Amino acid sequence: MYPQCTIEITRINEDFPDEHILAMCHEPWYTDIVNYLAIRQIPSDWLSQDRHRFFAQVQIFFWQELYLFTYCPDQIISQYLPEDEHRSVLAFCHNLACSGHFSPRKTAEKVLQSGFYSPTLFKDSFNFYKLCKNCQLMRRISRRGMMPLNPILEVEIFDV
């Protein structure tokens, strides 16, 4: 017969002592800017070049009544759009404003015209457009798979 073999089952240690390393704290990019504008305090562990870059960046922002505003290059003051409100504002400007379903660029322009600002506005608008079912159904049909258009020859039989 066959030789009998024993299989050892090793138990995997499911306790990970360094599990907290994988958990990342998601802090918004503007946290240091708001802290500086509200209480005039920057992190003490920054190097001089970090401080220099920060002070060059913080000049275009100001804080008022729990909102962060920015001076845009076109001399317009825009309110920073918090990340939890991106989807609702994009949905309004894409679907509802002026009979809706605009291109991603036009949607982002409508958000800017409404007085809001986000550093990832155009990327978020494009992602929103890709997930819109109506826009995907109605977008232009690609010509990639089309057959070439050739004229059809018509032959007429002549009576002789």
Phi, psi and omega in degrees: 000191181273146177290143182277129178240148179253140179252125177267130177259116178268136182272130180277133179284110183271001180266113181256109183292333181260030183295330181291345177293325183285337179284124182248137178275123181267103180252133180298155183293337186264010183300313181294324179295314180294319178299319179292316182291329182277314186235007178055048180226133176243159178299138184282344183271006180284147173279171182295324179290329175295317178296318180298314179296321180295315181291333175289326181280324187288347182294335182268001181247152167213154187245129180208127174052053177065017178232145177259128179243158178224150172269115180281161180300336180269022176065028176251139177269125182237147178273136178292134181267115179298152186297330181284350179254359181305310186297318183291320179291318177296322179296319179295313183288334181272316187268316194260325186289123175055048177068004161058190183058058178272171175291165180299321180294316180293323177296316179296322178295323178294323177295317178295321178293334178284351177097020179249157183220143172207139181292338181248030187298313183291323177293317178295322178295319178295318178295322177295319179296320180295331182267356180282118184293319181297319181292324180288329177285327187258001183291169183301142177280133181289143178266005184297320184265009183283150175279151177294143181274113179243142178291146178269128180279131176250129180247125178255139179271128181267142172279129179257000000 
